[in-house]
Amino acid sequence: MPSRSPGETDGPPTRPRGEETRAAPAGGETRSAKPRDALFDNAKYLAIVLVAVGHAWEPLRGESRAVTALYTLVYAFHMPAFIIISGYFSRGFDWSPGKIKRLITGVAVPYIVFEVAYTFFTRWSDGKPDRSISLLDPLYLTWFLAALFIWRLTTPIWRTLRWPLPVALVIAALATLTPSIGKDLDLHRTLQFLPYFVLGLSLKKKHFELVRRREVRLLAVPVFAGALIVAYWAVTRMNYAWFFHKSSAEDLAAPAWYGPVMTLAIFGCSTVLVAAFVALVPRRRTWFTALGAGTLYGYLLHGFFIQAANHWHWSRNDWFHTPLGTVTVTAIAAVVVTGLCTAPVRRIFRAVFEPKMDWAFRRQTPAQGREQARTPEETPVPAPAPHGSR
């Protein structure tokens, strides 16, 4: 398995918008939450399934060009999709006490808990009993939470700039020229994925409605078909690690000028694929719509299953490398992550994913509570994370 950061996987999901009712920040009364948009819940669920499936495909890539092409296609858009949606739901974030509290309890605390949990678990699964706990070096799937914390904390800055997206693209391009950034908080991925988050901050509901038009939906199918053909062609010609956004050009054995060029090329490619993905996502409520509220659970918990399965070397069985075996692995991954997004699992682990921690924060005044209630709630979105361990 790769080193500490699962670089080739997607990032974790962030929590979606509210419950049926939500306790008000002050005063004890409850207020009705805005109805959830089925489009985003559907998109998050489908994306988290792709995250789990991508992780399950990792041991099969070397044996099949077709699997590698599918893997490359999935990694070209599923992480950007998660991050764009995360940015879209972060538009209302500011540095008010209520928002900072939710950032700490909904992102920072789960990051710490799962960083520690994955460290202990992978001591067994990777056979490295001396693996140290390091909150500055995200392990496996936790990199997305570290990145999301930084992105969201800087949201007011991006909302203030006149040209936020070009600035974010320049930062991402410069990151590909800087191999010395190191592993601290997985800053390579944080900076190189930054433009997708900033793009999400810049989007409005009308932009999502635009890609839902009939003509766009009709174009989405040939777009994906064409992208798959290109991915199959590129398997022997291109290093798909560019889509992981976790390395500099030098680390990928490429000339330095490749970095900025690939940053712009991949951003354009991934954005088109995300638009095609959103165009194809069902807008109506479906059997899996409710599961979109639990994608962060599915994201962070499915990694334990993947790590355990890899520990037992399931991929050494030749049958799993056959077409039927690959389909079976894909179905198992989809079923497992679906189960982890369900309400019973969320009830069991809610204290870890959504701790209240009122004891750690000053009580808000009624005026602060009313002001916060008027501000749209930012919600995290599931993002995939690459395979690998520390």
N, C-alpha and C positions, 0 to 999 in steps of 0.2 A: 504493500500500500504506500501511497505517497507520504510525504512528510506532513508535519503537523496540520497545516491548513488544508482543508479539503478542496483546494483550489479549483478543482474541476466540477464542482457542484454548484447548485444554486444556493441562494441565500434563504433565510428563514422568513416566514410570514410575519406580518404584523397584525395586530388585532384589528378586526373590523369595527365598524361603527355600531355602537351601543346595543343595549338590550331593549326589551319591550318598554321597560321603565328603568329609570336610573335615579339613584339617590342624589339629591341636590347637594352641591358642595357645602352648603350651609343651610341651617333652618330645619333640617330633618324631613321636609316634605319631598315628594317625588315629582319628577317632571316627565312628560312623555318624550321619548326619543324620536327623532325623525325615522320614518320607515327605512329599512335597509333596501338598497338597490340590488335587485337580484343579479343584474349584470356583473357587478363586482364580486359578489359572493360566488357566482358560477365560475368566473375567471380565476379566482383564487383557488377554488377547489381543483379545477382542471390543471392549473399550474403546479399545485403541490403534488398531484399525481405524477406529473412529468418529472418532478424533482426526484421522487422515490424511484420511478422507473429508470431515470438516468443513472442513479446510484447502483441500481441492480444490474444495469448493462455494463458497468465499468469492467468487471472481470472478463466479459465476453468480447471486448473490443478487438483484442489481438487476433481472434480466430475468425472474424467475419468483417468483410468490408462493408456489407450492408448495415450491420449493427453500428459500426463506427460512423457511417454516414448519418444514420438516424440520431446517434448520440451527438454528433456535431450540430445537426440541425436543432435539436432540442436545446443545447447549450447556447445556441445563437440567440435565443429569444426568451427562454423561460425565466432566467434571472433578470434580464432587463424588464420583463413584464411585471414581475414582483416589485421591482424597485420603482418603476414609474407609478404603479398604483400606490405604493407607500408614499411617494412624494405627493401625489394628488391628495391623499388623505392627511397630509401634514401641512396643508396650506394655512390652516388656522393656528398653527403653533406659534406661540410667542414665549417670552420668558416670564410669564405670570406664574405665581406660586402654584396654581392648580395644574398648569401644563407641565411645569417642572416635576411636580409630584408624580404625574402619570408617566412621564418619561423615565423616572427612576424606578417606579414600581412595575411598569409594563415592559421595560427594555433592560435597564441596568441590573435589576435584581435577577430576572431570568438568566441573563448573561452570566452572572457570578455563579448561580446555582448549577447551570448546565456546564459551565467551564470546569467546575470541580467534579461534577458527576461524570463527565466524559473522561476526565483525567483518570479517575479511579477505574472506570469501566475498561478503558483501553490499556490500562496496565495489564489487565487479564487478556483482552482480545488481541492485542498486538504483542503480547509477551514481553512487555517492558515494565517490570515491577518497580523500577526506579524513576519512572516518568514523574517529573516535578509539576506542581501546580503553578501556573503563571497566568495571572489575569491580564498581562500585557501581550501575551502571545496566544491569540484565539486558537482553540483546538477544534478541528473538524467543523461542525455546523455552526459554531458559535460566532464565527467571524461576522455574520450578517447583523447580529445584534450589536456588536461593537461598532460596525459601520453605521447602522441606523441611528445609534445614539449620537454619533458625531454629525451625521447629516441633519438630523432633526434639530439638534442644538444650534446649528448654524442657519436654520431656516430663515429667521428674521433678516439675516445678512443678504441671503439670496433674494428675498422679497423686496429688498431695498435697492438692489443694483438695477441699472437701466438695461444692461445686456447680460443677464445671469448665465444663459446657456453658453454663449461664446466663451465667457470667462471660465466656466466649468470645463469646457472642452480643452481649453489651453492648459488648465491644471492637469487634466487627465493625460494629455499628450506629453507634458513635461515629466509626469510620473514615469512614463515608459523610458525616459532617458536617464533615470536615476536609480541604478541598482543598489545604491547605498542606503536607500530608505529603510531596508531591514524588515523585520517581522513585527515590530511594535504595533499592536492593534491592527495588524494586517493592513497597513496604510496603503500598500500598492492597490489592493482591491478597493479600499475605501475611496481613493482618489480616482482610480480609473473607472469605477462605476458611478462616480458622482454625477456626470452629465445626465444619466437616466433619472436620478432623483430630482435634479433641478428641472428637467423637462416635465416631470410629473407636477412639480410645484407650479409650473407655468400653464398647465392645461386647465380647461374649464369643461363643464358638462357638455357644452355644445360641440367640443372637439370629439368626445366619445360618440355623440349622436352622429357626427359626420361620418365616422367609419362604420356606423351601423346602417348606412344607406344601402339600398339593394344592389346598386352597381358595384360598390366596394366589396360587398359580401360575395358577389359573383367572381370578382377578381381575386379574392383571397385564396380560393382553391388552386388556380394555376400558379399563384405566387408561391405557395408551399410546395407544389409539385416541382416547379422550377428550382426552388431552393434545395430540395432533396437531390435533384439531379446534379446540381453544382456541388453539393456536399459529397456525393458519391465520387464525382470526378476529382475533388480536391483531397480525398483521403490520402493519396500517394504523392500529393504535390504541395500540401500546406500543413503547417503545424496548427492543429485545432486548439492548442493551448492558448492561442491569442484570445479565444473567447472566455477564458477563465479570468482574464484581467488581473492576474496575481503576480506577474513578472515584468521585468524590464525587457527591452529589445535585446540587450546584451545577454540576459539570462536565457533567452530563447535562441541564442546563437545567430542573431540577425544584426545587420548594420543598424547603427543608431537611428538613421533617418526613417527606418521602417516603423519605428514606434509611433510618431505623430501621424504618419500616413495610415497605418492600420487603425489607429484610434478613430480617425474620421470615417474610414471605410466601414469598420465594424459598427460604429454608431449608426451610420446610415442603413446598413443591412439589418441590424437588430431592430431599429425603429420601424422599418417597413414590416418586418415579420411580426412585431408586437401588434401593429395596426391590423394585420391580417388575422392574427389570433383573436383579438377583441371583436373583429367583424364576424367571426364564426361562432363566438360564444353565445349560447342561448340567452335571450333577454328575459324570457318568462321564468317563473318559478318552476323548478324541476325537483326530482327526488333528492338531488345532491345540493340544492341551494343552501339549505340550513348548515351543511357541512363547511361552507365557506367561512363561517364564524370561528371554526376551530382549526384553521390551517397552521397557526403557529404551534399548536399542540402536535399536529401531524408532522410538522417539519422537525421539531426538536426531538420528538420521541422515536421517530422511525429510524433515526441513526443508530439506536441501540440494537435494533433488529439487523440492520445492515452490518454493523461491526461484529455481532455474534455470528451471523451467517458466514462472514469472511473468515472468522476465527476457525470455523469448522471446515473451511476449504471446500465449500459446495461446488465451486466452479471447476474443481479437478475431475468431476464426473463428466465424461465425454458427452453424455446424453443432453446435458444443459447447453451444449454448443451446437446442437441440431436446431433446425427451424422450430420444431415443436417444443423443444426444451426452452428456447428463447421466449416463445410465446407464453409458456408456463411461468417462467421467471417474471415476465412482464405482468401477468395477471396476479401473481402472488403479491408483488410489490404494490400494485394498485389496490388490492383488497386490504392489505395491512395498513397502508396510510389512510385509507378511507375509514377503517375502524378506529384509528387513532384520532380522527376528527369528530367523532360522534359525541353526543351529549353526555353519556355515562363516563367516558374517559375525561371529558372536560370537567365534570363535577369532581372526579377523584383528584385531579391535578390542579384545580383552580387556585388553591392557596399558593402554589409555586409560580404559576403563570400570571396570576392577577392578584397579588397580595395587597391587602388594604393598607396596612402599616400606618394607620392613623397616629399611632403612638410616636412615630418618628418625625411628624410634621406639625407645625403650628396650625392652630385652628383658624380657618378663614372667617373673615367677617361676612355678614349678610351681603354687604355691598360687593365684596369680591366674588361671592358666589353668584350673584345676579349677573355680574359682568362676564364671568366665565360661562354661564349658561347661554349667553348671547353669542358666544364664539363657537363656530363649528368644531366638533371634536375630531382631533386627528387620530387616525387609527393605523396601527402597524399592518403591514401586509406580508404574507409569507414569502419568503424568498428561499431559493434553493442553495445548497452549499456543496462545494466540491468534495470529492472523496478524499480520504486520507486521514492521517492522524498526526499528532505533533511530531 
